[in-house]
Amino acid sequence: MKKGIIVLLITVLAAGMAFAGLTGSAAINLGYDLDTKDYGFANDAKATYKFTFEFDTASAEVADHQTNVWAEIAAEASAYINYSKKDSANGYKGELVSLEDGSTINVVRDPATNAIIDVVLVNGSSKFGTVKIAIKKANIHVNDFTFGILNAGGAYNYAADYHLYDDGEPLTNKVETKAATVLEVPGFTVSYDGYGAGFGFSGKSDEETYKVLAHVQTKPFEFVEGLTAQAAAHAYVANDAKQFYFAAKTAYKADKLSAGAAGEIKINDSKFDVEAAANASYDFVYANLYFYTLAADRDADKKARLDAKLGAGYTFGEDVEVSVNGYVDAVDVIKDVREITIGADASATVSPVSVFGKASYGIYGKKLALEGKVTYNHEVFTAYAQLKAALAIGADPALTSLKPELSVSTDKIVENATLALTWKGADFAKGVDKKGAITASATIKF
């Protein structure tokens, strides 16, 4: 009976929230693939349904105090069912559902009506959902000192690569520490006037095993106006491992000049890992430096790297805004596979036209890359033409890539739909000869 009531509750909630997290699109395409010779219409429909049934939430906090020696604690708890499902025009896909806490449930449906008749636990700690309880903070204050009793803390990362992924994360980051989660030593933290530290240990006397962690971080010091510095360190000792970490960073900013440097050293059983980064800029000129060497592969010299970049970028104009940038980027300069790339890019907008151009040349690889794009933004439609090319320049010059792309699209003609005509996927480089596909499409989204 209880199971039936819960299933009924879920069904009623789902009916009431059917469009709360439902997104999708349907499209029809008409095209001709110049390479495979396929042509005709293609239909595409897909949807994503996400919802959270939150049965109960609660929070509690004790923070009021009348003296200079006091304690505070705060906690949050929630119980919910979380569901995320992607579907297609071909009908319902699969029955396993993953919850946010890592649990997996199996949704059992009536073959005739497709209605949910049961929810069976596959793995995890909950049958119909997830219960989360988290202590957000637990501190004891003694005058200006704060003691945290949740864990030993300690997570430092001062230096990283200046080359970035599209999401802004460093392409390379070799030395860092996440003491509380990686070293798994329970303990406490203490902070005072911007300084931070932590200590913890655990062990088993009958097995004669132990783990000890201690770490500290200074506050940012300002030596003179605009110049700051900070440092951190930790020590971890166990039966079969010893690790020490030291890091420091400094930064300076005044008028048009800014500069910064950071270094990290991690010592694992007397073997050194080192990572360092530096940057500087004056007005429109900038420079970057990145270096690391890892002890585990020092003899083979496979894990050492030095990169350096010097560039200049400037944006000018009022009615016509133009941005230009040029650089020299040397990668892996201490290896035989080193490469030095010279590059430049520029963009300009004269409404309704935007123009972008980019060129780079790898000196050792003797590779030239070119990219150009012109976009026309009309009130009714948007159109662009793009060309990407790569050339090998040497004793045997060759065009290694030539990729044109054309597109025109509009969402103004048919309400709630986007009409488009595109040609992409072509590559006319020698030995490739891909003609791409021409596609007309109509897409409806909700």
Secondary structure, 3 states (H helix, E strand, C coil): CHHHHHHHHHHHHHHHCCCCCEEEEEEEEEEEECCCCCEEEEEEEEEEEEEEEEEEEEEEEECCCCCCEEEEEEEEEEEEEEEEEEEECCECCCCEEECCCCCEEEEEECCCCCCEEEEEEEECCCCCCEEEEEEEEEEEEECCEEEECCCCCCEECCCCCCCECCCCCECCCCCCEEHHHHHCCCEEEEEECCEEEEEEEEEECCCCEEEEEEEEECCCEEEECCEEEEEEEEEEEECCEEEEEEEEEEEEEECCEEEEEEEEEEEECCEEEEEEEEEEEECCEEEEEEEEECHHHCCCCCCCEEEEEEEEEEEECCCCEEEEEEEEEEECCCCCCCEEEEEEEEEEEECCEEEEEEEEEECCCCEEEEEEEEEEECCCCEEEEEEEEEEECCCCCEEEEEEEEEEEEECCCCCCEEEEEEEEEEECCCCCCEEEEEEEEEEEEC
